[in-house]
Amino acid sequence: MSQVTVTQVRSAIGQKPKHRATLRALGLRGMGQTNTLPDRPEIHGMIARVPHLIVVETVPDAVAAAEATGASDEGS
């Protein structure tokens, strides 16, 4: 399953309470924080509520699978 990386780039100060709650639900607590989430319709709905506060990047399936298993090419 593919994943998306969400990074908060603008402050939630002065935003509506629903927007602040959406950021919390996405796992973002402050500017510069990043969270990797599954690419599901629920997540896309949350992203659609706060596009002015975040930046979204899609993580390729191969990278997501390696992160899930804990495998890495470094240190071998």
VMD Tcl script that draws the C-alpha trace (Angstrom):
set ca {
  {0.00 0.00 0.00}
  {1.38 3.40 -0.90}
  {1.84 6.12 1.63}
  {1.83 9.91 1.78}
  {4.17 12.14 3.72}
  {2.49 15.21 5.21}
  {4.52 18.19 6.47}
  {3.07 21.20 8.27}
  {4.45 24.38 6.71}
  {2.20 27.06 8.24}
  {1.15 27.73 11.81}
  {-2.26 26.74 13.14}
  {-2.44 29.91 15.22}
  {-5.50 31.89 14.20}
  {-7.01 28.98 12.25}
  {-10.44 27.55 12.89}
  {-10.69 24.91 15.62}
  {-11.69 22.27 13.05}
  {-8.51 22.98 11.08}
  {-6.36 22.66 14.20}
  {-8.12 19.39 15.07}
  {-7.50 18.08 11.55}
  {-3.78 18.80 11.89}
  {-3.75 16.89 15.17}
  {-5.58 13.96 13.54}
  {-2.89 13.94 10.83}
  {-0.30 13.65 13.61}
  {1.11 17.17 13.18}
  {1.79 19.23 16.30}
  {3.77 22.14 14.92}
  {5.46 23.74 11.96}
  {8.09 21.59 10.30}
  {6.71 18.33 11.66}
  {6.32 15.45 9.21}
  {4.22 12.31 9.39}
  {3.90 9.37 7.00}
  {0.36 8.07 6.65}
  {-1.38 5.37 4.58}
  {-2.81 6.54 1.26}
  {-6.52 6.09 2.08}
  {-9.68 8.10 1.33}
  {-10.01 9.21 4.98}
  {-6.53 10.72 4.89}
  {-7.24 12.46 1.57}
  {-10.36 13.99 3.12}
  {-8.33 15.40 6.01}
  {-5.68 16.70 3.61}
  {-8.41 18.44 1.57}
  {-9.50 20.39 4.67}
  {-6.09 21.99 5.35}
  {-4.17 22.25 2.03}
  {-3.11 25.81 2.90}
  {-1.24 24.59 6.00}
  {0.54 21.47 4.71}
  {2.68 20.03 1.92}
  {1.94 16.49 0.71}
  {4.37 14.11 -0.99}
  {3.63 10.59 -2.22}
  {6.01 7.87 -1.02}
  {6.71 5.19 -3.67}
  {5.54 1.66 -2.86}
  {9.09 0.25 -2.76}
  {10.24 2.80 -0.18}
  {7.08 2.34 1.90}
  {7.58 -1.45 1.94}
  {11.22 -1.08 3.02}
  {10.25 1.28 5.85}
  {7.50 -1.08 7.03}
  {9.88 -4.03 7.25}
  {12.71 -2.01 8.74}
  {15.04 -2.95 5.88}
  {17.63 -0.47 4.75}
  {20.60 -0.46 2.42}
  {22.70 1.59 4.83}
  {25.22 -0.20 7.01}
  {25.45 -3.36 4.87}
}
mol new
graphics top color blue
foreach p $ca { graphics top sphere $p radius 0.5 }
foreach p [lrange $ca 0 end-1] q [lrange $ca 1 end] { graphics top cylinder $p $q radius 0.2 }
display resetview
